Each structure stands twice: as C-alpha cells, then as structure tokens.
Amino acid sequence: MCNTEHRHPKIVEAIRAQLDNFTHTAYQIVPYESYVSLAEKVAARAPISGAKKAAFFTTGAEAVENAVKIARAATGRPGVIAFTGGFHSRTLMGMALTGKVVPYKIGFGPFPSDVFHAPFPNELHGVSVADSLRAIEHLFKADIEAKRVAAIIFEPVQGEGGFVPAPAVFVQGLRKICDEHGILLIADEVQTGFTRTGKLFAMEHHGVSPDLMTIAKSLAGGMPLSGVVGRAEIMDAAAPGGLGGTYAGNPLAVARRTRCSISSLCERANTLGNTLKTKLDALKSDVPQIADVRGPGAMIAAEFCKPGTHEPDAAFAKHVQTRALERGLLLLVCGVYSNVVRFLFPLTIEDHVFDEALGILEDVLTETVGATA
C-alpha cells in the first residue's frame, strides 16, 4: 500500500525534523503551516475543475465518511449510490457503502439507510457498462428518486473488488448522470492515488473531473493521514466545526509530504506493471486458470477461473497465495469471489528483488497447476 516503501530516507528525515518542533496540536484549535502547505499542494494537483480546497483526517475511513457528510451538506440530500465489489472502509457508513459482504459486513448490521448499490462493470462476469448505467436509472425508478441522491461514490480501480478498472466510458456516463440530476461524483482514490496506476491520480486516465476525491494510504508513506479534496464551494458547505478530528492532519504525517514528492514514480509504476503483465500473459498457455490480467500502471491483478470457463476458482487463488508465502513471497487475495491475486509491491522496489519475485511467482503458478490437476 506504500508506494515509497518502508522508511524512505526523505520521509524519516522529515519526521525527525518535525519531532524537534512539535508532535501534536488539534489543527482546528492551533493551526500550523505544514497542514496549509500540503493542502495547497494536493489541491493544485487534484484533477478537479475550478477552485479547490482540501481537508485532512487520519484514516481512509474518515475520508470516506467526511466526503459523504460534505456531499449531504452541499446538496441537502441523504442518498448515496455505490457499487458491487466496491470497498470504502469498515466503519458503519463505510460498510454500508462497501459492496462485498464477506468478510466486511458479517455480523455488523444494521447499517445506515439511504445507501444503494448498482453493479460495477465487469466484462469477464457479464456486466457491461450499459448494464451498470441502466441499473442506476433503475434505482431512480425503484428505490430512490434522483433528487434525493447526494452523491455517487466509486473507485476508479476497485481494490478489494479485484483491481477492476472502471472503463472511461463508464466514468463519463457517471459524470453525465450526476450533471443531469444535480448529484455529486465522489472518486475514492484511497488506494489508487499517488502514482500506483501510472498517474498521480487514477481519475487522470479518464479525463473526467469529480466533485470530491478521497485520499489516504500512500499520501503519507506509512504515517496515518487521509484527506478529502474537492470543489471549493462544495468543501465549504459544512457548518463550522462540522469537519475535523483531534489527530486530523497530524504534523508528523503532513511534514513528510511537504518534503518528499512521489510524482516521479509514475514512469516506474508503468515500467514495473508492464513487466508483470507481460510475465503473466506469457504464462497463460501453461496456466489455463489465468482468466484475466488487468490493471493500469502497477495496480495489477490476475483473476483465476476454472479452465475454459468464467467460473471463479477461489481454491486455485488460495493455493497460489499459500505456496508463495512458503517461498517468502507475500500475495493478497481479493475479489468478490476471492479468486483474484493483486500485486502491491512498492514502486521503489529494487530490480533484482522484483525479478526474484517474478521467478517465484512463475514457479508457484506452474506448480499449482500440477498440484490441483
């Protein structure tokens, strides 16, 4: 999740320097310059039209919760539309928005109301862009009228859902629906942001301006920091005191971003991602369970299905993960059907370490084919 790996020297340097100044104040009570400086930099780079503002929090969950709060305050509406396969955190509102039951929602209901789900486009599993956009229109007919919807929230590339990229035409369709009905478009870039997809933000792939964006994870290189950035008039909608948090924008977290840029990693993300995709594509003939290799930049996933079908093969994915761990390679399984392996290496990984990982991956995949035959 950290694009700049563990203990990047510039991050450590910035944190040490901040320790000599002060470690904490609640920004809403005693503000400090580094918070303002980072907000200005993030707002300047965010792919959002017009004047922009940013606010910082501590976790991705807080960013999502506050984005919904801001959208409701700005529109005076309660409803939120999210998507199947989406992941938006583990808080109550976050779980309500998340479109994956296992393991995130089991035993934790009831959830907040006025949250609705539409299918996310996934060509492999028979869901087209047209299907997804029609489903939203169906929600307006069957579940909630459009003028009661505050926001549509989506991930430009689904994370827990299996690293499924949102097609550009789909994102453009969402923007059109939002503009038609006065709905705000929220891009959840908690996982996709800060060069992982080969762009500073994944929304840059689509040429579409959201109204609000959530950011976290690689924003602070391992320190707890998140944020919401959006159109200025929308960000100003909440009443004074409505946004904030005791540790929101903690000085130790914001200090490192004022001194350590990761935008230069975009080219590295594309190089590593292309190498990985080439390796996985070359293995398809020997590993027929590889049904799809996808993702922009270095946000790459391999989806496994039973050979010759689109039937998810979760057992194969789990077997690959287990064998890889035995060889010292850490892999994460994800996807609605738990049949996807996603790759989240730091973009600063050394070439020889990356090559070693590719060798282990190839061995494990071919061994698993034999073991499960």
N, C-alpha and C positions, 0 to 999 in steps of 0.2 A: 504493500500500500504506500510505502515511502519511496518516491521516485529518486530521491537523493541518498538512499541507503542509510545505514546506521552510523550515527556520529560523524556526519560530514564535517570536515575541519572548519569550514566557514560558519556552520551552524553552532558548533561548540564554541568558537571564538566569540560569536555574537552573544550567546547566552552567558558566558563568563564575564563579558564586559557589562552586561545588564545587571548581573549579580552584585557588581561593585557600586551600582547606583541604587536601585530598589527592586524588591521582588514582587510587591503587590500593592495596588490600590484599586478600589472599585472605580472603574473609569467614569461611571455616571456621577460620582461624587468628586473625585480628584482626577481629572483627565490628564493625559500625558501625550507628548508629541509623537512618539513612535506609533501609537494607535492611529492618529490622524494621518501620518505619513503613509502607513500601509494601506489605509482606506483609500487614499488618493491614488495610490499605485494600482490597486486592484480595480477600482472603478475605471481608471483610464484604460486598462487592458480588457475589461469585460466586453464581450461582443453584444452590447445593448445600445440601442439608438438613443440619442439625446443626452440630456444632463443625467448624471448617475450619482448615487450615493451608496455607501457600504456600511454595514454594522457587523461587529464581531461577537461571537459567542464561544462556547467551549467545545461542543461536540457536533457531529453531523446531525444528530437527532434534534438538538436545539436549533440548528439552522433550518431544518425542515419545519419544525413547529412554528418558528417565528415567521417563516415565509408564508405559511398558511394564515397566521394571525395578521400579517401585513395585508395579504390579499383580501381577507374578510373586512378589515378596517377600510381599505381603499374602495371596495365595491359595495359594502353594506349587505353582502350576500353570504349565505352559510355554506353552500355546497362545494365539494371538491371532487373532481374526477381523476382517478389514477388508472393504472393498467395491470393486467395479469402479468405475473413474473417480476413486477417492479419491487424494489426494496428501498424503503425510506426510513428505516431505523426501528428500534424496539420499544420506544415509548408508546403510550396508548394511541395517540394520534398517528405516530409513525407506523404502528402495527395495523391500524385501520387502513392506512394508505397502501401498505405493503400487499402485493398480490401473490403471496405464497404462504400457504398455511403451515406446512411442516418445514422447519421446526418453530417458526416465529410466532404463531398465533395459538398454538395448542394450550388450552387451559387458562388463557388470559382474558377472555371476553367477560362482559360485553364491551364493545368498542364504541368510540364516538360515532354519532349519527351523521347523516348528510355526506357520507363518503361513498362513492360509486366506482365500479371498475368496468373498463372496456377491454377487450382482447388486444394485446400488443401484436403488431405484425410479425409473423414468423413463417417464412415461406416453407421451411423444412416441415413444419407441422400444419401446413394447410391454411394459415391465416394470412390473407393478403392485406395490403394497405387499404384497399377499398372496403374489406370486411371490417377493419378496425374503425375507419371513419364512419361507416354506416352504423356501427354499434353505438357510437357516441350520439348520433342523431336519434337512434332508438331509445337511448336513455332519456333524451328530451321528451320523447313521446310516452314512455312507460314509467319512469321513476322520478325525474325531477325536471321541472321546466327550466329552459336555458337561462332565464332572467334571475333564477335563484342560485346559479353556479358562480362562485367567486373565482375559481381557478381550475386549470388542468395542469397536473404535475406529471412529469415523465423524466426518465433517464435517457440522454442521447445515446448511450450504450448501456443496456441493462447489466447490472453487476451480478447480484445473486441469481437473477433470472437466466444466466448463462452467457453473458457477454454478447448479447444480441443487439446489433447496431440498429438504431432507428433509421429507416430509409429516408433520404432527403425529401422525397415527395410526401411522406407521412408527416414529417415535421412542418412542411409547408402547408399541408392540409389542416394541421392543428392550429397554425397561426391564422388561417382563413376562418376557421370556426370561431376562434376566440375574438377575432376582429368583428365578425358578424354579430356576435351576441354580447359584446362587452365583457368578455371573460379574460382573466389574466393567464398568461402562459408562464409556468414555472419550470425551468430546466434544472433538474437535480444533478449537479456536477460534483457531488461529494467524492465520487470515485473516479470520474473521468477527467477531472480538472488537472491543470498544471503539467501538461506535456505527455501524459500517458497515451493519448490517442494520436500523437504526432502533431497536434496543435496545442497551443496553450490551453484552450478550452474546446471541448468536443463540438459545441454549437458552431464553431467556425467552419466545420465541414459542411454545414447545411445552408449557410447564408441567410439564416433566419434569426431575427432579434427576439429573444424572450423578454418578458417584462420583469421577471425576477430570476435570480440564479442562487442556488445553494452551493457552498464550497466548504471543504474541510480536508481531512487526510493529508495529502502532500503539501497543502498550504503551509504547514509549519514543520515539515521534516521530522515528524515524530512527536512534536510537542502538541498538547491539546489546544487546538484553535480551529474555529469554523466561522462561517460568515454568510450573510445574505447581501447580495449586491443587486441593485435594480434601478429602474427609472426614478428619478428624484422625487417627482410628485407622488409616486406610489409609496416610496420609502418613508415619506413624511406623513403618511396617513394615520399612523398610530398616535394616540394621545401621549403627551409627555409622561414618562415613567412606564409606558406600556411595553417597552423593549429593554433588554439589559440582562444583567446577571452578575453575581458577586465576582466571578472569575472571568467574565466575558472579556476577550481581548487581553488576557493576562500579559504583562510586559515581558516576561521571559519568552513567551511564544511569539509575540509580534516583533520582538527585537531581531530575531534571526531572519525574518523575511525582508527587513529593511536593508539587510547586508548580504543576502545570498539569493541571487536570481537563478531560476532553473529553466528559463525560456530557451536557453541554448540547447536543451536536451531534446527538443523536438526532432531534430535530424537523427539523433541517436535512437530515439524511440522507433522511428521509421526503419532504420537500418536493422536493428535487432528484431523487430516484428517481421520484416520481410524475410529475414534469415530463418526464423522459426516457422513461418508459414510455408516456406519452400521445403523445409525438412519434413513437416507434417504431410504436405501434399505428396511428396515423394514416397511416403510410407503407406499411402492408401492402397496400393496394389498388394502389399504384404499384410496390411491390417485392414481388412474389409469393414471392420466395425467403425472406422472413422467415417462418419456420415457428413460431417461439415467441419471446415476450418475457416474461421472468420475473425473479424475484428480490425479496426483501424490502428495504425501505429503499433505500439507494443501491448495493446489491450486485446490479446489473442486468446482464443478458446478452441478446443477440439470437442466436438459432440459425438458420442458413441451410440450407435443403434445396431440392432441385430442385422447381420449382413443381408443385403438385398431388400431391406425394409426401412420404414421410418419409425419402427417400434423402439422406443428408448431402451438402452441397455445399461441400467444403473449398476448392475453387478460387474460389468466389464470396467466401468469407470472406477469403481471402488477397488477393484483388483489392481488396476494400474497405480492408483494412489498408494495402496499398501506396499506393493513391490518397490515403488520408487522410494518410499520412506526407508525401506530396508537398505537401500543403496545410498541413502543420505540426500535424496532429492525431495524437497517439500513441494507438494502439489495440493491444490484446493479443488474439491468437487463442488459443483453448483448446478443451477438449472432447475426449472420447475419439476423435472423428473429425476433430478440428481444424477444425470448421465453426461455431464459436461465437466471437463477439466479446464480450468482457467489458469493462465500464467501471469504472475505478478512479480517478476524479478525487478530489482532496482535498475534504473536506466544507466546507472554508473557502474554496472557490473563489469568486471574485467573480461576481456575477450577469452582468455584461457578458461576462466570459470564458466562462462556461457557455453563454450564448446564442450566442456566436460559434462555440463548438464544436458546438452543435446545428445551426447553419446549415451548417457544413462537413460534418457527418455526413449531413444530408439531401441535400446536393448530391452527395456521394460515392456514396451508395446509389443514387440515381436514375441517376447517370452509369454506374455499374457494371452496372445492368440493361441499359442500351443497349449497353455495350461487350461484354457476354457473351451477348447475344441471338443 
